[in-house]
Amino acid sequence: MDAGKELRRARRARGFTVRKLADLGGTSAAAISQIETGARGVSVERFSSLLKKSRHRLIAIPTLASTAGEVAESIALFLAEGDNQAAYREFISFSDSLRKQTPAVRVVLTLVAPESTGSALYDAAIAALVEHWLIDESLPLPSWLESSELFLPELQHLREGIYGPTPDLDEVSVAFQRHNVLFPAIAMESV
C-alpha cells in the first residue's frame, strides 16, 4: 500500500481539495501534497488521522490482493506506456483475484472508487467487473459504480489486441452489458 496514493484517493472520494484536508488536519496544503506524492513520509498514526478527516479509516484485511484503485493505477501506467496487452492482462488478473476472494474481502477491495485510467473503456470495464463479482455473491454494490462516467454511450469491445472475435451479447454478463462493455463472461474464468 502506498500511503500517499491512498490518502489522495480518500480525499478525492470525499470531494476535498488538498487545502480542505490540510485545514481539517491542522497542517499545510504543501504537507498534504508532499505526503500524496511520496516526497514526505507519514506515520501510521498521522496517516490514520488524516484518513479519518475524509471519513475513511485504515484497516488491515487478510489478503495481498490489489484494490480496484491500485489496479486502475497499474492499468493507467500500462496504457500511458502504450502497452495495451499488459493493461488487459492486469484487468484479467484483477478478475481472477476478485473471484478467489471471500465475500467480505471482495467488498473491501472495491469500496473506494478508483481514479480514472485515462481510458473510458477501461474505467467502465473495471466498474462492470467489480459489479459482476459483487453481484455473483449478492453483495452490496458501492455507490461509485453509478457514476455516469462509468457507462459508455455505446457498446465497446474490450480485448487484448486489435484482433479477436467480438462476443455475442448473450456471452456478456449483465454487469458488462449495463456498462456497455463487450467482454465475454468466459474470459473471467481464465484461471
N, CA and C atoms as a LAMMPS dump frame, in Angstrom:
ITEM: TIMESTEP
0
ITEM: NUMBER OF ATOMS
573
ITEM: BOX BOUNDS ff ff ff
-5.0000000000000000e+02 5.0000000000000000e+02
-5.0000000000000000e+02 5.0000000000000000e+02
-5.0000000000000000e+02 5.0000000000000000e+02
ITEM: ATOMS id mol type element x y z
1 1 1 N 0.839 -1.172 0
2 1 2 C 0 0 0
3 1 3 C 0.887 1.238 0
4 2 1 N 0.541 2.179 -0.815
5 2 2 C 1.217 3.465 -0.878
6 2 3 C 0.345 4.476 -0.127
7 3 1 N 0.803 4.901 1.039
8 3 2 C 0.009 5.78 1.905
9 3 3 C -0.41 7.063 1.185
10 4 1 N 0.493 7.648 0.433
11 4 2 C 0.178 8.892 -0.265
12 4 3 C -0.926 8.716 -1.289
13 5 1 N -0.845 7.638 -2.053
14 5 2 C -1.877 7.391 -3.074
15 5 3 C -3.218 7.074 -2.429
16 6 1 N -3.188 6.344 -1.324
17 6 2 C -4.44 6.034 -0.632
18 6 3 C -5.047 7.29 -0.016
19 7 1 N -4.207 8.168 0.51
20 7 2 C -4.709 9.427 1.064
21 7 3 C -5.351 10.267 -0.046
22 8 1 N -4.709 10.322 -1.206
23 8 2 C -5.268 11.065 -2.339
24 8 3 C -6.615 10.477 -2.764
25 9 1 N -6.701 9.156 -2.847
26 9 2 C -7.965 8.515 -3.223
27 9 3 C -9.067 8.861 -2.222
28 10 1 N -8.734 8.772 -0.943
29 10 2 C -9.722 9.066 0.1
30 10 3 C -10.153 10.53 0.035
31 11 1 N -9.196 11.411 -0.144
32 11 2 C -9.504 12.847 -0.209
33 11 3 C -10.4 13.143 -1.402
34 12 1 N -10.046 12.606 -2.553
35 12 2 C -10.841 12.851 -3.762
36 12 3 C -12.22 12.209 -3.682
37 13 1 N -12.297 11.015 -3.093
38 13 2 C -13.586 10.342 -2.946
39 13 3 C -14.537 11.182 -2.1
40 14 1 N -13.991 11.908 -1.159
41 14 2 C -14.806 12.783 -0.296
42 14 3 C -15.075 14.13 -0.964
43 15 1 N -14.36 14.423 -2.062
44 15 2 C -14.556 15.691 -2.762
45 15 3 C -13.772 16.834 -2.15
46 16 1 N -12.756 16.5 -1.364
47 16 2 C -11.949 17.531 -0.7
48 16 3 C -10.8 17.981 -1.582
49 17 1 N -10.486 19.247 -1.504
50 17 2 C -9.257 19.76 -2.107
51 17 3 C -8.121 19.478 -1.13
52 18 1 N -6.905 19.644 -1.602
53 18 2 C -5.744 19.498 -0.725
54 18 3 C -5.852 20.501 0.426
55 19 1 N -6.234 21.723 0.107
56 19 2 C -6.377 22.785 1.122
57 19 3 C -7.4 22.394 2.183
58 20 1 N -8.552 21.851 1.762
59 20 2 C -9.611 21.469 2.703
60 20 3 C -9.119 20.392 3.663
61 21 1 N -8.437 19.364 3.149
62 21 2 C -7.914 18.313 4.025
63 21 3 C -6.845 18.876 4.948
64 22 1 N -6.012 19.752 4.431
65 22 2 C -4.973 20.37 5.26
66 22 3 C -5.609 21.159 6.405
67 23 1 N -6.627 21.921 6.109
68 23 2 C -7.311 22.693 7.149
69 23 3 C -7.922 21.779 8.205
70 24 1 N -8.593 20.724 7.752
71 24 2 C -9.198 19.779 8.69
72 24 3 C -8.147 19.04 9.514
73 25 1 N -6.995 18.769 8.894
74 25 2 C -5.93 18.023 9.565
75 25 3 C -4.961 18.879 10.349
76 26 1 N -5.16 20.201 10.326
77 26 2 C -4.283 21.09 11.082
78 26 3 C -2.863 21.121 10.542
79 27 1 N -2.747 21.091 9.229
80 27 2 C -1.426 21.125 8.599
81 27 3 C -1.497 22.003 7.361
82 28 1 N -0.442 22.015 6.597
83 28 2 C -0.405 22.855 5.398
84 28 3 C -0.768 22.04 4.15
85 29 1 N -1.215 22.745 3.139
86 29 2 C -1.508 22.1 1.856
87 29 3 C -0.235 21.487 1.279
88 30 1 N 0.896 22.171 1.493
89 30 2 C 2.178 21.647 0.997
90 30 3 C 2.494 20.298 1.647
91 31 1 N 2.22 20.169 2.95
92 31 2 C 2.495 18.907 3.648
93 31 3 C 1.621 17.784 3.081
94 32 1 N 0.338 18.07 2.832
95 32 2 C -0.559 17.061 2.26
96 32 3 C -0.065 16.661 0.87
97 33 1 N 0.295 17.646 0.058
98 33 2 C 0.8 17.357 -1.293
99 33 3 C 2.054 16.497 -1.234
100 34 1 N 2.937 16.804 -0.31
101 34 2 C 4.179 16.034 -0.182
102 34 3 C 3.899 14.592 0.244
103 35 1 N 2.931 14.409 1.13
104 35 2 C 2.563 13.053 1.541
105 35 3 C 1.977 12.302 0.346
106 36 1 N 1.077 12.961 -0.375
107 36 2 C 0.409 12.3 -1.501
108 36 3 C 1.372 11.925 -2.618
109 37 1 N 2.403 12.71 -2.825
110 37 2 C 3.364 12.405 -3.899
111 37 3 C 4.501 11.503 -3.431
112 38 1 N 4.558 11.238 -2.144
113 38 2 C 5.62 10.393 -1.609
114 38 3 C 6.895 11.135 -1.279
115 39 1 N 6.885 12.458 -1.41
116 39 2 C 8.069 13.258 -1.097
117 39 3 C 8.282 13.379 0.409
118 40 1 N 7.263 13.04 1.169
119 40 2 C 7.333 13.142 2.625
120 40 3 C 6.691 11.899 3.219
121 41 1 N 7.365 11.314 4.185
122 41 2 C 6.81 10.154 4.867
123 41 3 C 5.733 10.578 5.849
124 42 1 N 4.988 9.593 6.314
125 42 2 C 3.924 9.871 7.275
126 42 3 C 3.823 8.69 8.225
127 43 1 N 3.645 8.973 9.51
128 43 2 C 3.499 7.898 10.486
129 43 3 C 2.126 7.246 10.322
130 44 1 N 2.001 6.054 10.823
131 44 2 C 0.726 5.35 10.763
132 44 3 C -0.342 6.154 11.497
133 45 1 N 0.023 6.717 12.645
134 45 2 C -0.937 7.492 13.424
135 45 3 C -1.416 8.718 12.646
136 46 1 N -0.5 9.439 12.037
137 46 2 C -0.872 10.645 11.283
138 46 3 C -1.673 10.279 10.035
139 47 1 N -1.266 9.23 9.364
140 47 2 C -1.981 8.751 8.185
141 47 3 C -3.42 8.4 8.562
142 48 1 N -3.586 7.646 9.642
143 48 2 C -4.911 7.263 10.115
144 48 3 C -5.742 8.493 10.467
145 49 1 N -5.125 9.452 11.104
146 49 2 C -5.817 10.692 11.481
147 49 3 C -6.287 11.465 10.247
148 50 1 N -5.442 11.578 9.246
149 50 2 C -5.824 12.286 8.019
150 50 3 C -6.924 11.54 7.262
151 51 1 N -6.835 10.223 7.245
152 51 2 C -7.886 9.439 6.594
153 51 3 C -9.238 9.675 7.265
154 52 1 N -9.226 9.72 8.578
155 52 2 C -10.484 9.937 9.313
156 52 3 C -11.103 11.286 8.981
157 53 1 N -10.291 12.275 8.673
158 53 2 C -10.82 13.596 8.295
159 53 3 C -11.622 13.516 7.002
160 54 1 N -11.309 12.518 6.162
161 54 2 C -12.048 12.338 4.909
162 54 3 C -13.069 11.196 5.029
163 55 1 N -13.369 10.831 6.271
164 55 2 C -14.346 9.781 6.587
165 55 3 C -13.935 8.418 6.042
166 56 1 N -12.651 8.147 6.096
167 56 2 C -12.091 6.844 5.761
168 56 3 C -11.307 6.373 6.972
169 57 1 N -10.984 5.112 6.977
170 57 2 C -10.154 4.626 8.068
171 57 3 C -9.195 3.563 7.572
172 58 1 N -8.141 3.437 8.303
173 58 2 C -7.105 2.464 7.989
174 58 3 C -7.496 1.135 8.624
175 59 1 N -7.542 0.096 7.79
176 59 2 C -7.853 -1.239 8.296
177 59 3 C -6.886 -2.236 7.67
178 60 1 N -6.778 -3.371 8.297
179 60 2 C -5.972 -4.458 7.749
180 60 3 C -6.925 -5.562 7.328
181 61 1 N -6.724 -6.075 6.123
182 61 2 C -7.569 -7.162 5.644
183 61 3 C -6.684 -8.364 5.303
184 62 1 N -7.236 -9.553 5.425
185 62 2 C -6.433 -10.758 5.221
186 62 3 C -6.242 -11.116 3.745
187 63 1 N -5.522 -10.267 3.027
188 63 2 C -5.237 -10.556 1.62
189 63 3 C -4.063 -9.71 1.151
190 64 1 N -3.417 -10.18 0.134
191 64 2 C -2.384 -9.397 -0.545
192 64 3 C -2.904 -8.866 -1.872
193 65 1 N -4.176 -9.133 -2.16
194 65 2 C -4.783 -8.721 -3.426
195 65 3 C -4.844 -7.204 -3.548
196 66 1 N -4.825 -6.735 -4.773
197 66 2 C -4.891 -5.302 -5.06
198 66 3 C -6.319 -4.797 -4.974
199 67 1 N -6.449 -3.529 -4.598
200 67 2 C -7.751 -2.877 -4.6
201 67 3 C -8.085 -2.442 -6.024
202 68 1 N -9.339 -2.069 -6.234
203 68 2 C -9.746 -1.555 -7.552
204 68 3 C -8.92 -0.325 -7.903
205 69 1 N -8.623 0.51 -6.923
206 69 2 C -7.814 1.704 -7.162
207 69 3 C -6.398 1.384 -7.589
208 70 1 N -5.791 0.403 -6.962
209 70 2 C -4.432 0.01 -7.328
210 70 3 C -4.39 -0.582 -8.733
211 71 1 N -5.397 -1.372 -9.068
212 71 2 C -5.462 -1.968 -10.403
213 71 3 C -5.649 -0.876 -11.458
214 72 1 N -6.539 0.066 -11.197
215 72 2 C -6.766 1.164 -12.145
216 72 3 C -5.485 1.96 -12.356
217 73 1 N -4.732 2.17 -11.294
218 73 2 C -3.47 2.889 -11.41
219 73 3 C -2.473 2.116 -12.274
220 74 1 N -2.388 0.81 -12.081
221 74 2 C -1.487 -0.022 -12.901
222 74 3 C -1.901 0.005 -14.36
223 75 1 N -3.189 -0.126 -14.61
224 75 2 C -3.687 -0.096 -15.982
225 75 3 C -3.371 1.243 -16.629
226 76 1 N -3.558 2.326 -15.884
227 76 2 C -3.25 3.669 -16.404
228 76 3 C -1.779 3.77 -16.803
229 77 1 N -0.893 3.219 -15.986
230 77 2 C 0.547 3.257 -16.309
231 77 3 C 0.843 2.449 -17.573
232 78 1 N 0.26 1.263 -17.686
233 78 2 C 0.482 0.446 -18.883
234 78 3 C -0.045 1.153 -20.125
235 79 1 N -1.223 1.739 -20.02
236 79 2 C -1.792 2.439 -21.172
237 79 3 C -0.94 3.645 -21.563
238 80 1 N -0.409 4.361 -20.573
239 80 2 C 0.445 5.517 -20.851
240 80 3 C 1.725 5.1 -21.564
241 81 1 N 2.19 3.878 -21.277
242 81 2 C 3.387 3.346 -21.932
243 81 3 C 3.06 2.713 -23.285
244 82 1 N 1.77 2.663 -23.623
245 82 2 C 1.354 2.051 -24.888
246 82 3 C 1.322 0.535 -24.847
247 83 1 N 1.353 -0.037 -23.652
248 83 2 C 1.354 -1.491 -23.505
249 83 3 C -0.068 -1.979 -23.234
250 84 1 N -0.86 -2.058 -24.284
251 84 2 C -2.258 -2.465 -24.145
252 84 3 C -2.401 -3.906 -23.676
253 85 1 N -1.486 -4.767 -24.089
254 85 2 C -1.561 -6.166 -23.665
255 85 3 C -1.348 -6.291 -22.163
256 86 1 N -0.4 -5.53 -21.609
257 86 2 C -0.168 -5.574 -20.168
258 86 3 C -1.372 -5.019 -19.413
259 87 1 N -2.001 -3.977 -19.947
260 87 2 C -3.204 -3.411 -19.325
261 87 3 C -4.309 -4.468 -19.289
262 88 1 N -4.482 -5.151 -20.401
263 88 2 C -5.504 -6.187 -20.495
264 88 3 C -5.207 -7.328 -19.509
265 89 1 N -3.96 -7.748 -19.444
266 89 2 C -3.583 -8.823 -18.515
267 89 3 C -3.81 -8.402 -17.058
268 90 1 N -3.548 -7.143 -16.749
269 90 2 C -3.788 -6.629 -15.391
270 90 3 C -5.283 -6.699 -15.066
271 91 1 N -6.108 -6.368 -16.044
272 91 2 C -7.561 -6.436 -15.882
273 91 3 C -8.007 -7.878 -15.611
274 92 1 N -7.503 -8.815 -16.417
275 92 2 C -7.838 -10.236 -16.246
276 92 3 C -7.352 -10.735 -14.884
277 93 1 N -6.176 -10.317 -14.499
278 93 2 C -5.624 -10.711 -13.205
279 93 3 C -6.499 -10.214 -12.054
280 94 1 N -7.021 -8.997 -12.191
281 94 2 C -7.905 -8.449 -11.163
282 94 3 C -9.19 -9.288 -11.087
283 95 1 N -9.705 -9.682 -12.218
284 95 2 C -10.891 -10.54 -12.231
285 95 3 C -10.602 -11.849 -11.503
286 96 1 N -9.485 -12.475 -11.835
287 96 2 C -9.118 -13.735 -11.184
288 96 3 C -8.982 -13.544 -9.676
289 97 1 N -8.377 -12.452 -9.293
290 97 2 C -8.165 -12.17 -7.879
291 97 3 C -9.495 -11.97 -7.148
292 98 1 N -10.388 -11.175 -7.725
293 98 2 C -11.689 -10.953 -7.073
294 98 3 C -12.466 -12.262 -6.939
295 99 1 N -12.404 -13.068 -7.969
296 99 2 C -13.126 -14.341 -7.957
297 99 3 C -12.68 -15.226 -6.799
298 100 1 N -11.413 -15.169 -6.453
299 100 2 C -10.85 -16.047 -5.419
300 100 3 C -11.071 -15.53 -3.994
301 101 1 N -11.461 -14.276 -3.843
302 101 2 C -11.573 -13.685 -2.513
303 101 3 C -12.851 -14.122 -1.8
304 102 1 N -12.801 -14.063 -0.473
305 102 2 C -14.015 -14.279 0.305
306 102 3 C -14.948 -13.096 0.043
307 103 1 N -16.229 -13.269 0.271
308 103 2 C -17.156 -12.163 0.03
309 103 3 C -16.783 -10.867 0.751
310 104 1 N -16.4 -10.959 2.002
311 104 2 C -16.058 -9.748 2.761
312 104 3 C -14.854 -9.031 2.158
313 105 1 N -13.858 -9.78 1.753
314 105 2 C -12.662 -9.176 1.17
315 105 3 C -12.996 -8.555 -0.189
316 106 1 N -13.845 -9.21 -0.97
317 106 2 C -14.283 -8.619 -2.251
318 106 3 C -14.865 -7.224 -2.028
319 107 1 N -15.726 -7.117 -1.03
320 107 2 C -16.363 -5.825 -0.743
321 107 3 C -15.315 -4.79 -0.371
322 108 1 N -14.409 -5.151 0.512
323 108 2 C -13.4 -4.204 0.986
324 108 3 C -12.485 -3.747 -0.155
325 109 1 N -12.102 -4.655 -1.025
326 109 2 C -11.198 -4.311 -2.129
327 109 3 C -11.836 -3.374 -3.148
328 110 1 N -13.147 -3.284 -3.123
329 110 2 C -13.85 -2.494 -4.139
330 110 3 C -14.623 -1.309 -3.571
331 111 1 N -14.459 -1.016 -2.305
332 111 2 C -15.223 0.06 -1.671
333 111 3 C -14.905 1.45 -2.202
334 112 1 N -13.628 1.736 -2.383
335 112 2 C -13.209 3.088 -2.771
336 112 3 C -13.137 3.197 -4.291
337 113 1 N -13.705 4.257 -4.796
338 113 2 C -13.717 4.489 -6.249
339 113 3 C -12.299 4.645 -6.779
340 114 1 N -11.96 3.905 -7.83
341 114 2 C -10.636 4.085 -8.429
342 114 3 C -10.583 5.379 -9.235
343 115 1 N -9.393 5.926 -9.347
344 115 2 C -9.22 7.077 -10.225
345 115 3 C -9.246 6.596 -11.669
346 116 1 N -9.49 7.491 -12.582
347 116 2 C -9.583 7.128 -13.991
348 116 3 C -8.27 6.558 -14.514
349 117 1 N -8.398 5.598 -15.386
350 117 2 C -7.233 5.014 -16.053
351 117 3 C -6.794 5.88 -17.232
352 118 1 N -7.627 6.848 -17.591
353 118 2 C -7.39 7.642 -18.792
354 118 3 C -8.086 7.054 -20.004
355 119 1 N -8.756 5.929 -19.804
356 119 2 C -9.496 5.245 -20.867
357 119 3 C -10.924 5.029 -20.385
358 120 1 N -11.887 5.627 -21.067
359 120 2 C -13.294 5.445 -20.686
360 120 3 C -13.675 3.964 -20.754
361 121 1 N -13.12 3.244 -21.729
362 121 2 C -13.417 1.822 -21.859
363 121 3 C -12.937 1.046 -20.632
364 122 1 N -11.695 1.262 -20.214
365 122 2 C -11.188 0.542 -19.04
366 122 3 C -11.891 0.986 -17.764
367 123 1 N -12.216 2.269 -17.657
368 123 2 C -12.934 2.735 -16.469
369 123 3 C -14.279 2.022 -16.354
370 124 1 N -15.008 1.943 -17.457
371 124 2 C -16.301 1.253 -17.463
372 124 3 C -16.121 -0.243 -17.227
373 125 1 N -15.07 -0.814 -17.793
374 125 2 C -14.82 -2.251 -17.631
375 125 3 C -14.488 -2.596 -16.181
376 126 1 N -13.701 -1.771 -15.511
377 126 2 C -13.388 -2.024 -14.097
378 126 3 C -14.672 -1.966 -13.276
379 127 1 N -15.508 -0.966 -13.54
380 127 2 C -16.78 -0.863 -12.821
381 127 3 C -17.644 -2.102 -13.082
382 128 1 N -17.712 -2.53 -14.321
383 128 2 C -18.508 -3.711 -14.666
384 128 3 C -17.958 -4.966 -13.99
385 129 1 N -16.645 -5.08 -13.954
386 129 2 C -16.019 -6.241 -13.333
387 129 3 C -16.322 -6.287 -11.835
388 130 1 N -16.18 -5.152 -11.179
389 130 2 C -16.49 -5.079 -9.747
390 130 3 C -17.952 -5.456 -9.523
391 131 1 N -18.821 -4.854 -10.313
392 131 2 C -20.253 -5.14 -10.199
393 131 3 C -20.524 -6.635 -10.415
394 132 1 N -19.906 -7.203 -11.429
395 132 2 C -20.099 -8.625 -11.735
396 132 3 C -19.741 -9.507 -10.543
397 133 1 N -18.551 -9.311 -9.968
398 133 2 C -18.109 -10.197 -8.897
399 133 3 C -18.813 -9.928 -7.576
400 134 1 N -19.331 -8.731 -7.374
401 134 2 C -20.116 -8.483 -6.164
402 134 3 C -21.518 -9.077 -6.305
403 135 1 N -22.119 -8.903 -7.465
404 135 2 C -23.449 -9.472 -7.707
405 135 3 C -23.393 -10.996 -7.63
406 136 1 N -22.28 -11.573 -8.067
407 136 2 C -22.105 -13.024 -8.057
408 136 3 C -22.375 -13.627 -6.672
409 137 1 N -22.079 -12.869 -5.63
410 137 2 C -22.285 -13.331 -4.248
411 137 3 C -23.417 -12.562 -3.567
412 138 1 N -24.215 -11.818 -4.333
413 138 2 C -25.307 -10.988 -3.786
414 138 3 C -24.795 -10.012 -2.729
415 139 1 N -23.643 -9.402 -3.02
416 139 2 C -23.017 -8.459 -2.089
417 139 3 C -23.456 -7.03 -2.403
418 140 1 N -23.352 -6.145 -1.432
419 140 2 C -23.733 -4.745 -1.673
420 140 3 C -22.78 -4.082 -2.67
421 141 1 N -23.347 -3.213 -3.493
422 141 2 C -22.562 -2.505 -4.506
423 141 3 C -22.184 -1.124 -3.996
424 142 1 N -20.925 -0.722 -4.182
425 142 2 C -20.54 0.634 -3.768
426 142 3 C -21.201 1.677 -4.667
427 143 1 N -21.482 2.829 -4.114
428 143 2 C -22.199 3.876 -4.856
429 143 3 C -21.406 4.396 -6.05
430 144 1 N -20.083 4.289 -6.022
431 144 2 C -19.288 4.826 -7.131
432 144 3 C -19.592 4.118 -8.457
433 145 1 N -20.159 2.932 -8.4
434 145 2 C -20.488 2.21 -9.632
435 145 3 C -21.563 2.906 -10.456
436 146 1 N -22.288 3.828 -9.853
437 146 2 C -23.366 4.533 -10.552
438 146 3 C -22.908 5.853 -11.187
439 147 1 N -21.643 6.16 -11.097
440 147 2 C -21.129 7.396 -11.691
441 147 3 C -21.338 7.37 -13.212
442 148 1 N -21.863 8.437 -13.744
443 148 2 C -22.206 8.477 -15.177
444 148 3 C -21.001 8.246 -16.086
445 149 1 N -19.799 8.588 -15.631
446 149 2 C -18.602 8.38 -16.454
447 149 3 C -18.283 6.9 -16.662
448 150 1 N -18.906 6.033 -15.881
449 150 2 C -18.606 4.603 -15.949
450 150 3 C -19.568 3.833 -16.853
451 151 1 N -20.398 4.591 -17.587
452 151 2 C -21.322 3.991 -18.537
453 151 3 C -20.979 4.537 -19.926
454 152 1 N -20.558 3.665 -20.803
455 152 2 C -20.199 4.091 -22.154
456 152 3 C -21.464 4.43 -22.94
457 153 1 N -21.394 5.418 -23.832
458 153 2 C -22.582 5.794 -24.603
459 153 3 C -23.004 4.729 -25.62
460 154 1 N -22.043 3.906 -26.031
461 154 2 C -22.354 2.811 -26.959
462 154 3 C -21.45 1.631 -26.652
463 155 1 N -21.842 0.456 -27.122
464 155 2 C -21.058 -0.75 -26.873
465 155 3 C -19.635 -0.615 -27.408
466 156 1 N -18.67 -1.008 -26.576
467 156 2 C -17.266 -1.072 -27
468 156 3 C -16.706 -2.409 -26.549
469 157 1 N -15.833 -2.958 -27.378
470 157 2 C -15.258 -4.272 -27.115
471 157 3 C -13.919 -4.117 -26.4
472 158 1 N -13.807 -4.724 -25.222
473 158 2 C -12.533 -4.768 -24.502
474 158 3 C -11.85 -6.068 -24.88
475 159 1 N -10.687 -5.946 -25.498
476 159 2 C -9.941 -7.127 -25.91
477 159 3 C -8.455 -6.853 -25.809
478 160 1 N -7.695 -7.923 -25.846
479 160 2 C -6.244 -7.828 -25.652
480 160 3 C -5.544 -7.13 -26.806
481 161 1 N -5.933 -7.406 -28.008
482 161 2 C -5.289 -6.818 -29.176
483 161 3 C -6.34 -6.279 -30.13
484 162 1 N -5.897 -5.927 -31.303
485 162 2 C -6.837 -5.352 -32.27
486 162 3 C -7.667 -6.427 -32.974
487 163 1 N -7.225 -7.673 -32.853
488 163 2 C -7.943 -8.771 -33.484
489 163 3 C -8.642 -9.608 -32.433
490 164 1 N -9.478 -10.449 -32.863
491 164 2 C -10.206 -11.328 -31.961
492 164 3 C -11.685 -11.198 -32.205
493 165 1 N -12.391 -12.292 -32.009
494 165 2 C -13.825 -12.278 -32.287
495 165 3 C -14.595 -11.409 -31.298
496 166 1 N -15.578 -10.733 -31.813
497 166 2 C -16.462 -9.939 -30.967
498 166 3 C -17.499 -10.876 -30.377
499 167 1 N -17.657 -10.868 -29.042
500 167 2 C -18.621 -11.793 -28.439
501 167 3 C -20.058 -11.386 -28.758
502 168 1 N -20.927 -12.379 -28.822
503 168 2 C -22.355 -12.108 -28.94
504 168 3 C -22.829 -11.553 -27.6
505 169 1 N -23.873 -10.755 -27.627
506 169 2 C -24.38 -10.133 -26.411
507 169 3 C -24.782 -11.166 -25.359
508 170 1 N -25.246 -12.325 -25.785
509 170 2 C -25.64 -13.351 -24.815
510 170 3 C -24.43 -14.012 -24.138
511 171 1 N -23.224 -13.704 -24.605
512 171 2 C -21.994 -14.202 -23.991
513 171 3 C -21.405 -13.195 -23.005
514 172 1 N -22.078 -12.061 -22.831
515 172 2 C -21.593 -10.962 -21.99
516 172 3 C -22.47 -10.874 -20.744
517 173 1 N -21.834 -10.787 -19.573
518 173 2 C -22.608 -10.733 -18.332
519 173 3 C -23.45 -9.457 -18.266
520 174 1 N -24.469 -9.512 -17.454
521 174 2 C -25.394 -8.386 -17.299
522 174 3 C -24.659 -7.126 -16.854
523 175 1 N -23.721 -7.261 -15.937
524 175 2 C -22.982 -6.094 -15.443
525 175 3 C -22.214 -5.415 -16.573
526 176 1 N -21.578 -6.188 -17.435
527 176 2 C -20.833 -5.614 -18.553
528 176 3 C -21.788 -4.991 -19.577
529 177 1 N -22.901 -5.638 -19.822
530 177 2 C -23.882 -5.069 -20.735
531 177 3 C -24.388 -3.729 -20.207
532 178 1 N -24.624 -3.655 -18.904
533 178 2 C -25.129 -2.427 -18.295
534 178 3 C -24.164 -1.257 -18.495
535 179 1 N -22.868 -1.553 -18.481
536 179 2 C -21.844 -0.512 -18.661
537 179 3 C -21.429 -0.354 -20.123
538 180 1 N -22.087 -1.101 -21.018
539 180 2 C -21.831 -1.054 -22.465
540 180 3 C -20.426 -1.533 -22.846
541 181 1 N -19.961 -2.536 -22.132
542 181 2 C -18.644 -3.119 -22.411
543 181 3 C -18.855 -4.544 -22.92
544 182 1 N -18.385 -4.796 -24.135
545 182 2 C -18.422 -6.15 -24.687
546 182 3 C -17.189 -6.898 -24.187
547 183 1 N -17.43 -7.833 -23.295
548 183 2 C -16.354 -8.633 -22.723
549 183 3 C -16.978 -9.976 -22.371
550 184 1 N -16.509 -11.058 -22.983
551 184 2 C -17.156 -12.354 -22.782
552 184 3 C -17.001 -12.863 -21.348
553 185 1 N -18.077 -13.378 -20.817
554 185 2 C -18.073 -13.914 -19.448
555 185 3 C -17.052 -15.028 -19.299
556 186 1 N -16.832 -15.784 -20.345
557 186 2 C -15.867 -16.896 -20.27
558 186 3 C -14.454 -16.395 -19.974
559 187 1 N -14.13 -15.177 -20.37
560 187 2 C -12.793 -14.622 -20.115
561 187 3 C -12.561 -14.379 -18.628
562 188 1 N -13.625 -14.281 -17.851
563 188 2 C -13.473 -14.081 -16.41
564 188 3 C -13.238 -15.393 -15.68
565 189 1 N -13.249 -16.468 -16.402
566 189 2 C -12.981 -17.785 -15.826
567 189 3 C -11.614 -18.277 -16.303
568 190 1 N -10.672 -17.348 -16.493
569 190 2 C -9.406 -17.66 -17.16
570 190 3 C -8.485 -18.588 -16.377
571 191 1 N -8.583 -18.61 -15.079
572 191 2 C -7.667 -19.442 -14.301
573 191 3 C -8.421 -20.534 -13.597
